Amino acid sequence: MNSKSKKFLLCGIFVLTNYGGIPLLAEASLGAQKNYYVSQTVHKNWLSTTTKVAYYNNRKEIGHLYYEQLPLSIVVIHTFFVEPSYRNNGYGTCLLHMVCKEIKNGGARMIVIQPGPFEHVGQEFKPVTTNRSERLEQLVRLYTKVGFTVAPHILRYLAACVYKLARLDEDAHYLMIQ
């Protein structure tokens, strides 16, 4: 392991990270199952870098999230998804906890997340329309459990303006930060 690598134990999963440009890879055996995370940069430009972190169980991707590294050490987590059959088993909590810890260790001043329930349908993601408020509250509870709090009013107001300009169907009232 080189000097830019780091190991830690999280949620019963052995995690090995390398900050030398090599994607994060974490693997452990939980019983007979193999669980690991893989992180890769999917887009980079002068303003931001987008990274996907996927969580695998027995070589099957069961969840993922994307995060955007912005100027001023602000990171926005988006497109957080766990396959329905794997929900409520701690996988999403572990994924969020691990990613937030790594982002903070990387020097982020603020992590932002916007709860917005969606489902994977075919090859695309569709917003949840039935029981939306219940699903939204579940996400808020999960994010709170991982250390997020409701963003200050001014940030929620600015987010609402950006959502409106970008024609995004998001409710800035639920914007959360860490």
PyMOL commands that set and color helices and strands:
alter all, ss='L'
color gray80, all
select helices_A, chain A and resi 71-73+84-86+91-105+132-145+153-165+172-174
alter helices_A, ss='H'
color red, helices_A
select strands_A, chain A and resi 5-10+13-18+25-30+33-44+49-57+60-70+74-82+110-113+118-121+124-127+149-150+176-177
alter strands_A, ss='S'
color yellow, strands_A
deselect
rebuild
show_as cartoon
